[in-house]
Amino acid sequence: MKRQFLYNILLNVGLILMVLSAVAAYNSKQYPVLAISVAIIAILVFLKYRLLKQIRQLTKNR
């Protein structure tokens, strides 16, 4: 369970950093960087969804 907790924290930090990066890229009109940031945000959201699904399964089985 500690592993999932640490993984969740890292995903949250990554999401926050990527959102800030996307905003900065948009404000400075660096659209390739914005596209990369949005792609990484999508991947991190998908990983967070999988983690939450896994946690629900673990708690359901207990």
C-alpha positions as CSV (number, residue, x, y, z in Angstrom):
1,M,0.0,0.0,0.0
2,K,3.0,2.3,0.6
3,R,4.1,1.8,-2.9
4,Q,0.7,3.0,-4.3
5,F,0.7,6.0,-2.0
6,L,4.2,7.1,-3.2
7,Y,3.1,6.4,-6.8
8,N,0.0,8.6,-6.3
9,I,2.1,11.4,-4.9
10,L,4.5,11.2,-7.9
11,L,1.6,11.2,-10.3
12,N,0.1,14.3,-8.6
13,V,3.4,16.1,-8.7
14,G,3.9,15.2,-12.4
15,L,0.4,16.4,-13.3
16,I,0.9,19.7,-11.5
17,L,4.2,20.3,-13.2
18,M,2.9,19.4,-16.6
19,V,-0.2,21.7,-16.2
20,L,2.2,24.5,-15.2
21,S,4.4,23.7,-18.2
22,A,1.4,23.7,-20.5
23,V,0.2,27.1,-19.3
24,A,3.7,28.5,-19.6
25,A,4.1,27.1,-23.1
26,Y,0.7,28.5,-24.2
27,N,1.5,32.0,-22.8
28,S,4.9,32.0,-24.6
29,K,3.3,30.6,-27.8
30,Q,5.6,27.5,-27.9
31,Y,3.0,25.2,-29.4
32,P,5.2,22.1,-29.8
33,V,6.1,22.2,-26.1
34,L,2.4,22.6,-25.4
35,A,1.5,19.6,-27.5
36,I,4.1,17.5,-25.7
37,S,2.9,18.7,-22.3
38,V,-0.7,17.9,-23.2
39,A,0.3,14.4,-24.3
40,I,2.2,13.8,-21.1
41,I,-0.8,15.1,-19.1
42,A,-3.0,12.5,-20.9
43,I,-0.6,9.7,-20.1
44,L,-0.4,10.7,-16.4
45,V,-4.2,11.0,-16.1
46,F,-4.5,7.5,-17.7
47,L,-2.0,6.1,-15.2
48,K,-3.8,7.8,-12.3
49,Y,-7.1,6.2,-13.4
50,R,-5.4,2.8,-13.5
51,L,-4.0,3.3,-10.1
52,L,-7.4,4.3,-8.6
53,K,-9.0,1.3,-10.3
54,Q,-6.3,-1.0,-8.8
55,I,-6.8,0.5,-5.3
56,R,-10.6,0.0,-5.6
57,Q,-10.0,-3.7,-6.5
58,L,-7.6,-4.1,-3.5
59,T,-10.0,-2.6,-1.0
60,K,-12.9,-4.5,-2.5
61,N,-11.2,-7.8,-2.0
62,R,-10.4,-7.1,1.7
